[in-house]
Amino acid sequence: MPHLSTNSRRPCRALPLLLALLLALWTASGQAAGPQTGFPDLALDLDLASATALGLGSGGQARLSRLPAQGLIVVLVSYFCPPCHKEVPHIKDLERRLRERGLSGRIRMLGLAVGDDQALVERFLSRHGGLPFPLLPDPSLAAHKRLGNPVVPTLYAVASQAGKLRLLSLHQGEFMEDPDEFLDALLRALPTSPGPAPAARPK
């Protein structure tokens, strides 16, 4: 992914992110996608820790469609995006409910830091005491462009089946949905899971 310089003498690369932040103020959350909406099969550069967290045996480059999961939650953030920092407690809560309901193997979460290099990713993680899922740098904005240059923050819910990805919904702006209601909707849209059923949400 592309690099975003922290040098104030090179503002042009930050401009798309600044425009995205302005657009986010007018963007609605929780837009459902059509049943046949495809999702780009992004190439991910994974270190061993990120690969292990995503259910892969080794690091290196991997396609999004190769992750062992029926559902994917892809979160787009940036270090220079104030709403992205504000939503961190909400996405941490979403991941916590994912684990508590026994869905971590069926649905996997990952983040893309658009415009951020590894140093900015580390600063983002340090500011929030880490994240419970991999946050991958996109310094050249390669993934961001493949996704259509969306505003940040954006959260995608994606179904993965037989090597094909299908967009289920997208949430632009700060994610503040009830995590259980979000997961219930995602589960209803996923292919039927073989094996034991995951834990249900508490009444």
N, C-alpha and C positions, 0 to 999 in steps of 0.2 A: 504494500500500500504506500501512497505517496508520503513524502516527508513535509512536515509543517515546521518552518523555522521559527524560533523564538526571537530572532533578530528583528528589531523594529525597522531596520532599513529594507526589509523584504516583505512589505505588507500585502503584496498581491496574492500570495498563497492563502492568506488568512481571509481574504475578501469573501470567497464562497461560504465560509463558516459564519462570518458576520451577517451576511445576507440571510443565511439559514436561520440564525437566531431571531432576526426580525420577522421572518415569515412564520416562525413557530408561534409567535404571539397571536396569530390569526388562525392557527391550524386546529381543527377539531380532532378529538381522540376517538379511537375505537372504530375505525372504518372497516367494515366487512369486505372481503374480496369475493369476486365471482368464483364459482366452483371450478372453472378451468384456468384460473390465473396461475401462470407459471412463476417460478422464482429462480433467479440466477444461481447457477451451480458454482459458487465462488471457490477460488483456489486459496487455501489457507496454508501459511507457513507456520508450522507448529514446533515448539521445542518439546522436549520429552514430557515436562510437567503438564503442558497444555494438552498434548496428545493423550496422556494418561487420563486426565480429567474428562476428556471427550470420548473415552472408551476405546482409544486406539492403542496398539501395542508399541509403537515407536514414533519418534518425531519425524519432521520433514514436511514435504508438501502433501496435502490431502485435499480432495474435493469435499465440499459441504455434503454432497449426496452420499459420500462414503462413510459418514459418521453412523455408528450403530444406534439408531434411534428411529422411532416412528414420527416423532414431533420435534421441532426445533424452535427455540425462542432466541431470536437474534436481536441484540440491543446495540443501537448506534449512539455513541456518545463522543464528546470531545473535551479535552481539558479546558478549553477556552469558552465553554458553553455553560453559563450559570444554571439553566434549567436541568442540564445533565447531572450536575452535582446535587441539585435538590431532589432528583428522583432516585438517587442511590438507595436510600432506606426502603423505598417501595419495591425496587427490583431485588434487593436483598430479602425482603419479606416474601416475595414471589418465589425465589429459589428455596427459601426455608420451607414453605408449604409444599413445594415440589418434593423435597426430601421426606418431609413428615408423612406425606401421603404415599410414599413408596413408588414415586414416578420417575426417579432420577435416571433409571436405565432406559425408560421408554421415551422420555422427553429430556432433551439436553439444552442447556443454555450456553451461549457464548456472546461476547461483546466485541465490537469493532470500534476502535478509537480513530475516527476519521480525521485525517490531517495530522495526526499525532505520531511522532516517532517513539522508539522504545523508552527514551528518557522521559517523555511526557506521559507515557503510560505508567511508568513507575511513579511519577509525581501524582497522577490521578489515584493510583492504588494506595499510595502512602497517605494521601489526604483523607481517605475513607477507611483506613485500616484493612485494606485488601478487599477483594470481591470473591464470592464463593463460586465463581466460574471464570474461565479464561477471558482475558481482555487482550485482543490482538491489535497491534499497531497497523494503521493504514496511511502511512506518511505520504504516499504518492496519490492518494484518493482513488486508487484503481478499483477497489471494491465499491466505494461510494459512487463512482461513475456507473458501474454495472448495475447498481440499484436505482439509477435514475436521478442521482444527486438530491436525495431527500433532505429535509430539514433534520436538525438534531435537537433534542433526542427523538429517535424513532425506535419503536419496538415492533418486530415482525413475529407472527405465529405462522409456522410453516409445517406442512405435512411432508414426510419423506417415505416413499414407497417404490421399490424396484428401481432405484437409481433416479427417480424423478422427484422433483420438488414442486410443491403446490402451495401458493400463498393462501392462507386462511383469513388472516386479518392483519391490519397494521394500525399502530397507535402512535400518532405524531404529537409531539409536545410531552410534557411531564406525565409519566405513567402513574396513575393514581387509582386504578381499578381495584376492586376487591379481588385478592389473589385467588380465592377459592372459586368465585364466579368465573374468573378468567380461565382457570384450569378446567372447570367443568365444561365450558364452551369448547375449549381446545380438545378435550377428550371425546366429546360428541362428534367432532369433525375428523378424528383420526381413524385409520383402519382398525378393525377389530383386533385386539391383542390376544395372541395365544398365551396359554399358561395361566398362572394364578392372577386373580384380579387385584389391582392395587387397593390400598386402604381408602375407604370412602371418607369424605369430609365429615367432620363432627356435626351432629345435629344442634 
